[in-house]
Amino acid sequence: MAKIGQILRDKQPKVYHELMRKAQKKKPAKDYSLGEIEDLMRGNAYVRGRGGAVRQVRYK
């Protein structure tokens, strides 16, 4: 089974190149340090949800 990127590259090369150009312009997500995550978890406005994700339950 072919991947969607391969199909787009073969059938619609202009669309594929435009999508790749937009993807390269995106800034990478910020990596939080362990200390920053602990600071977020200190108050009860943030909890660790199912699967371990940190989520906000109340605005400060």
Secondary structure as GFF3:
##gff-version 3
##sequence-region A 1 60
A	DSSP	alpha_helix	4	11	.	.	.	ID=ss1
A	DSSP	alpha_helix	13	25	.	.	.	ID=ss2
A	DSSP	alpha_helix	34	42	.	.	.	ID=ss3
A	DSSP	beta_strand	46	48	.	.	.	ID=ss4
A	DSSP	three_ten_helix	50	52	.	.	.	ID=ss5
A	DSSP	beta_strand	54	56	.	.	.	ID=ss6
###
